[in-house]
Amino acid sequence: MPGIIGAALLSFALSFDDFIITNFNSGAVSTFPKFIYTAAAKGVPAQANVLASIVFVGALLLVIIVQVVRINKQKRLSRV
C-alpha cells in the first residue's frame, strides 16, 4: 500500500509539473494539457474520458498479459 500511495503522489506531482511547464512555454498554441484545463472549467470533455479509458484498459491488459506469462513460465519451470 505505501508503494501505491507513493506512486499516486509521484504521478500527480509529475502531471502537475507538466501542466505548469506547458502553460508557461506553449504561448498561443493549444496543447492537450491546456485543452483539458480549460475544458475542465466547462465540464470534462468526452475526448478526455475516451483517452483516459483507452489508457486505463491498455495498462490493465498489459498487466494481465505479463502476469499470465509469468504464471505460465513458473508452471513450466516447476515441472522440470
C-alpha positions in Angstrom: 0.0 0.0 0.0 2.8 2.5 0.7 4.1 1.9 -2.8 0.7 2.6 -4.4 0.3 5.8 -2.4 3.8 6.9 -3.3 3.2 6.2 -7.0 0.0 8.2 -6.9 1.7 11.2 -5.3 4.6 11.0 -7.8 2.3 10.8 -10.8 0.2 13.7 -9.5 3.4 15.8 -9.0 4.7 14.9 -12.5 1.4 15.7 -14.2 1.1 19.0 -12.3 4.6 19.9 -13.3 4.0 19.0 -17.0 1.0 21.3 -17.0 2.9 24.2 -15.4 5.7 23.9 -17.9 3.3 23.6 -20.8 1.3 26.5 -19.7 4.3 28.8 -19.5 6.1 27.7 -22.6 3.4 27.0 -25.1 2.4 30.5 -26.0 -0.7 30.7 -28.1 -0.6 27.0 -29.1 -3.3 24.9 -27.6 -1.8 21.8 -26.3 -3.6 18.8 -24.8 -2.9 19.7 -21.1 -4.2 23.2 -21.8 -7.2 21.9 -23.6 -8.1 19.7 -20.6 -7.5 22.5 -18.1 -9.8 25.0 -20.0 -12.4 22.3 -20.7 -12.5 21.2 -17.1 -14.0 24.6 -16.1 -16.9 23.8 -18.5 -17.1 20.1 -17.7 -14.9 17.2 -18.6 -14.9 16.7 -22.4 -15.8 13.4 -23.9 -12.4 13.2 -25.6 -10.7 13.2 -22.2 -12.9 10.3 -21.0 -12.2 8.3 -24.1 -8.5 8.9 -23.8 -8.4 8.0 -20.1 -10.4 4.9 -20.8 -8.1 3.7 -23.5 -5.0 4.3 -21.4 -6.6 2.5 -18.4 -7.7 -0.5 -20.4 -4.3 -0.7 -22.2 -2.5 -0.6 -18.9 -4.8 -3.2 -17.4 -4.4 -5.5 -20.4 -0.6 -5.1 -20.2 -0.6 -6.1 -16.5 -2.8 -9.1 -17.1 -0.7 -10.3 -20.0 2.5 -10.0 -18.1 1.0 -11.9 -15.1 -0.3 -14.7 -17.3 3.0 -15.1 -19.0 4.8 -15.1 -15.6 2.5 -17.7 -14.2 2.8 -20.0 -17.3 6.6 -19.6 -17.1 6.6 -20.6 -13.4 4.4 -23.6 -14.1 6.8 -24.8 -16.9 9.8 -24.4 -14.6 8.2 -26.2 -11.7 7.5 -29.3 -13.9 11.2 -29.7 -14.8 
